[in-house]
């Protein structure tokens, strides 16, 4: 037995439909258009980009002027100084202070004080320091005394030279501990060039260390300044007393 529905479908399948090719052509055209649209560059998805902002760093005005070599900004003008008057008033001279008048008692015999006359300096001995060399004594502040010389020695009238020699010896004199009243006498001879020719004890003390310290001071002070040109002798002999 043949199913009438199946028979109908089989008959329709063998029928030649006139619009079949039109549908197939329209479908092909639509597919082609869709492919063109999908493959075209204008319809591709673009990458997401963020907007960028350009920033330009501009130097400060003072820095631009320094780079350009321009003059620095002018400072505000200093406050105007007060002008002194053209003709300042002259100060009035102060009146001298007058001492009050003294009342003199009539009949008084009060004598006015007489000015005391200054003592005249004693005349220098002939030859300046010759007294130190013949009978006189010149002393230094450090306990060194220039004693009298022996007979027959030429006078030495140059006190400044003796003071220089005493100052040099005093600068090297270090008094050791010794009993009170300890004194020694040293004789030294100085050549014209200032070289110390000899030095020795004329009168030793009771303390050997005191005598050695005195001789050490004389030797340490040498050489001395050259003898003055006005001195006629070839050597100068000095007698030094070292005491407290």
C-alpha positions in Angstrom: 0.0 0.0 0.0 1.5 3.3 -1.0 1.3 6.3 1.4 -0.5 9.1 -0.4 1.7 11.7 1.4 4.9 10.1 0.4 3.7 9.8 -3.1 2.9 13.5 -3.2 6.3 14.5 -1.9 8.0 12.3 -4.5 6.1 13.9 -7.3 6.9 17.3 -6.1 10.6 16.5 -5.9 10.7 15.6 -9.5 8.8 18.8 -10.5 10.9 21.5 -12.2 10.4 24.6 -10.2 11.1 27.8 -12.3 12.1 30.0 -9.4 14.7 27.6 -7.8 17.6 29.2 -9.6 16.5 32.7 -8.8 16.6 31.9 -5.0 20.0 30.3 -5.3 21.4 33.3 -7.2 20.0 35.8 -4.7 21.5 33.8 -1.8 24.9 33.8 -3.5 24.8 37.6 -4.1 24.0 38.2 -0.4 26.8 36.0 0.7 29.3 37.8 -1.7 28.2 41.2 -0.4 28.6 40.0 3.2 32.1 38.7 2.5 33.1 42.0 0.9 31.9 44.0 3.8 33.7 41.8 6.3 37.0 41.8 4.5 37.2 45.5 3.6 39.8 47.6 5.7 37.3 50.2 6.6 35.1 47.8 8.6 38.0 46.2 10.7 37.8 47.0 14.4 40.3 49.7 15.4 42.6 49.5 18.4 41.6 51.6 21.3 43.9 54.6 21.7 44.0 57.1 24.5 44.3 60.8 23.7 47.8 62.3 24.4 48.6 65.8 25.6 51.9 67.5 24.9 53.4 69.5 27.7 56.2 72.1 27.2 58.3 73.2 30.1 59.0 76.9 30.1 61.9 78.4 32.2 61.2 81.1 34.8 61.5 84.7 33.7 64.7 85.3 35.8 66.3 82.2 34.4 65.4 83.2 30.8 67.0 86.6 31.4 70.1 85.0 32.9 70.4 82.7 29.8 69.9 85.5 27.4 72.6 87.6 29.2 70.2 90.4 30.0 70.6 92.8 32.9 69.2 91.6 36.3 65.9 93.1 37.4 66.4 96.5 39.0 66.1 96.6 42.7 63.7 99.1 44.2 65.4 102.4 44.8 66.7 102.9 48.3 64.9 105.3 50.4 66.2 108.8 49.9 68.5 109.9 52.6 67.6 113.0 54.4 69.6 115.8 53.1 71.6 117.9 55.5 71.0 121.6 55.4 73.2 123.6 53.2 74.3 125.9 55.9 74.2 124.0 59.2 74.2 126.3 62.3 77.6 126.7 63.7 78.0 125.6 67.3 78.6 128.5 69.7 81.9 128.3 71.4 81.6 127.5 75.0 82.7 130.3 77.4 85.8 129.4 79.3 85.1 128.6 82.9 86.5 131.3 85.0 87.6 130.4 88.5 85.8 132.2 91.3 87.7 135.2 92.6 89.8 134.7 95.6 89.3 136.9 98.6 92.7 138.2 99.8 92.9 139.1 103.4 94.5 142.5 103.8 97.8 142.5 105.6 98.4 138.8 105.2 101.9 137.9 104.3 101.1 134.5 102.8 103.8 133.8 100.3 102.8 132.4 96.9 104.1 128.9 96.3 107.3 129.0 94.3 107.8 126.5 91.5 110.2 123.9 92.4 113.2 123.9 90.0 113.8 120.7 88.3 117.0 119.0 89.3 119.5 119.3 86.6 121.0 116.1 85.4 124.5 115.5 86.5 127.0 116.0 83.8 128.1 112.9 82.1 131.5 111.7 82.9 134.0 112.2 80.1 133.8 109.2 77.8 130.2 108.1 78.5 130.6 104.6 80.0 134.2 105.1 80.9 133.2 105.3 84.5 131.9 101.8 84.2 135.2 100.7 82.9 137.3 102.7 85.5 135.8 102.8 88.9 132.1 103.1 88.0 129.4 100.4 88.0 126.6 99.7 85.4 124.0 97.2 86.4 121.3 95.1 84.6 117.9 94.2 86.0 118.8 90.5 86.1 121.4 90.7 88.9 124.4 91.3 86.6 126.7 94.2 87.5 129.5 95.7 85.4 132.3 96.1 87.8 135.4 98.3 87.7 138.3 97.3 85.4 141.9 96.8 86.2 144.6 99.4 85.9 146.0 100.2 82.5 142.8 99.3 80.5 141.7 101.8 77.9 138.5 103.8 78.8 135.4 102.7 76.9 133.0 105.7 76.4 130.2 103.8 74.6 127.4 103.1 77.1 125.0 101.9 74.5 127.3 99.0 73.6 127.7 98.0 77.2 123.9 98.0 77.6 123.5 95.7 74.6 126.1 93.2 75.9 124.5 93.2 79.3 121.1 92.6 77.8 122.3 89.6 75.8 124.0 88.0 78.8 121.0 88.7 81.0 118.7 86.9 78.4 120.8 83.8 78.9 121.3 84.1 82.7 119.3 81.5 84.7 120.1 81.8 88.3 120.3 78.5 90.1 119.1 78.0 93.7 121.8 79.5 95.9 122.1 81.0 99.4 121.4 84.7 99.7 124.5 86.9 99.1 126.1 84.5 96.6 128.2 86.5 94.1 130.8 85.5 91.6 133.0 87.7 89.2 133.6 86.7 85.6 136.1 88.3 83.3 135.5 88.2 79.5 137.4 89.6 76.5 135.6 90.7 73.3 137.4 91.1 70.0 136.6 93.9 67.5 134.5 91.5 65.4 132.3 90.7 68.5 133.8 87.2 69.0 134.3 86.1 72.6 138.0 85.7 72.9 138.0 84.3 76.5 135.9 84.1 79.6 136.8 82.9 83.1 136.2 83.2 86.8 138.0 86.1 88.5 136.3 85.5 91.9 134.3 82.3 92.3 131.5 81.9 94.8 130.8 79.2 97.3 128.4 77.5 94.9 130.0 75.7 91.9 126.6 75.4 90.1 126.2 79.2 90.5 129.7 79.8 88.9 128.9 77.4 86.0 125.6 79.1 85.3 127.3 82.5 85.1 129.9 81.3 82.6 127.2 79.5 80.6 125.3 82.8 80.3 128.4 84.6 78.9 129.2 81.8 76.4 125.5 81.5 75.3 125.2 85.3 74.6 128.3 85.3 72.2 129.0 86.4 69.6 128.4 90.0 70.5 127.9 93.0 68.2 131.2 94.4 66.7 133.0 97.0 68.8 132.2 100.6 67.9 134.3 102.1 65.2 135.3 105.0 67.5 136.9 102.7 70.0 140.7 102.6 69.4 141.5 99.3 71.2 141.6 95.9 69.6 139.7 94.1 72.4 137.3 95.1 75.2 137.7 93.5 78.6 134.6 93.4 80.8 134.3 92.4 84.5 130.8 91.1 85.3 129.5 90.4 88.8 126.7 87.9 89.0 124.6 88.2 92.2 121.1 87.8 93.6 
